[in-house]
Amino acid sequence: MNSRRTPLLIYMLLTCLMALSRVASGQITGVWLQSPNPGQNPNQVQVTAIAYGPVTGWIIYLDDRIVYQTNIVSNTVSQKINLTNGRHLLYARAWDGQGDYNTSGTLLLQVGPPPPSSTVLPTPPETAEVLQEMQNNTVDWKACSVCAHGTTNSANYWMAPFQNQPSKSGSSLEMYVDGLPWTNVLFIDTMLGTSSNSHFLWDFWVYHDSTSASFWSSEFDLWQVLGGKEFMIGSQCDFGDGYWSTWDSAGNRWILNGISCPRWAPNTWHHIQWYVERVSPTQYRYDTLVVDGQPYGFNQTWTINYTSWPDMVGIQYQLDQDSTGAPIHEWVDNVKLTMW
């Protein structure tokens, strides 16, 4: 694969679809699902949601189909919904008097036994392409706030490579964000060129200092663009909601999984390993996540977006501030990507 500096415009285009579901639309500034929780659930759940703004109606969606609708003028909704065995996607939408709406996050619900999922990371073949210590490839890294599509943008962010404290290898990459509440910034490493690789094992260490309490989420994305198709394999530790999320590219949304991700203690290194695949010309799959040695099987398959962007492979880290707007720091080290 050829690797060279990528124009910032490509980064901005590539990441514009990673908008958060909480971005305001019309007069309603947010919709929050209070129940159920993502993950394992019974065949009947109580859906409870609250919206911020002048609500004139509600819709509850199950697997992208309407299962409940009301024109009640209320900032809350509570309704029992029946579920069949299997996996389901659930979200709520609130409308205002002008016909604008805002949508909650999307929950993945599992009823009955989950599908088989591997919790074992694969052993790459000897022919695999291995990129080591990617945090030191300063020529390939860029940062951008506008392209992160948070509620607010900031010009006060930076990254500093080759840090020896804190560090695992003696050369970590430090990232910093300061701005108004709900500011997001992307730190992006992109490699232009066509690659036939379809298996990706991404291994890195991440560290938060005392600013960890002001993170809403810490995002980790790996993507491949191949022949006009975008495989955006995004994930985040969503501290605000307390769960891991994965990115549904075709649906343009985060999926809250039932895998817990409590807020990380400050001044601690965490080891993240993701095994993901491009499983068809139009689909990608989240296979296995290992956090500090604890494996989780995902077995989630999502569909790509079509794009005019050139072929490339990349990784990125996004830092998301919470409602306080307090500055946040993150360090990454021993960043390794194995592809075959």
Phi, psi and omega in degrees: 000134175282140180231126178204171182298136180252134179302146181301328181301322180296319178299316183296320178292318185296326188257003184293340180279354184274035182291144179282147181291344184272001178297134187294145173227120183068217185272348180268118189266352179184148174229130185233126174277118179271333175203153002280180171273152176293162179100210185295132181215161176281182182286346174230130180235152175263112179269118180233129182219155176229142179237152180248107183138177183281093185275135174240359179184159182227149169224136172251130182250138172234119183055041177066021175237145181290126175243348176203139179213138178212148177258020180297138178271093184204145178277358178229155174219143177214121187208137175281138180231134178268141182233141171275167176296145180125192179264142180220152173249130185230135173204164180237153180224133179247140183247150173252180185292343179267003180086004175275161183214166170223152189237142177288173168295160181259128180261139170264119180250136177245123177245126184080188183299135178287162176292155180302135180221134180279136174250017181247127176287142181284160171266114183297150176291162180297337181276000183298148174273127185238124175250118185250153176048050183295340179296344181266357182280069189300330182294336184264351186268140173224165175226149185201133176262317181303317183287349177282342176055047171277182178295323177230157177249163180217150171257359184260079177209157179197167172225148184226109179280175172061040177273133179263351175217126347285153180197150172267322185259347188097003182206080179265167175253122180262137178233141185222139178223134173220137180179192177290167178308142177068030174280138177235145176221136177259140174238116202233134176238112186239142178236110178288148176133154181276135180225135176270001182298140179233356178242134185224123176242109186252124189228125180201167175245143182227145187223134172242142177265207184294349178279003184302331181293344183258007173280133165276316177205159175238118191254140180227114185236139171235135180219161174222133171249126186216115176059041178081013180240133183255116176258088182268099186260079186262150176213159174206146169273103187270084184300324182299322178264340176090016183221161169283145176235149173237157187262125173265101189295311181295326178277353178054051185202155171274141178248115178282118180269170180274010181271118187295141173221079179292158181301135183285141174294145181290158174060042181222137175275141176235138184259119181246130175228124179240129170246119182225162184220151163266110192260349177200176178297346183228007183223153176227158186226136168274118183262292190222133173243133175236123180242114180051041177087353180266115183272148176225129176270130182255304183051054178245129180243130179231168186253149186283172164253154172268147185210160174263006183288154180288163178298140180190165169230144180202165172231156176205152175241133177240133177255125184243117176285157176264197186290347180281334185071015179288146180300151179225149178237148170213142175240144171232149183209161179049046182281119186227132178236121179248127186229141176206000000 
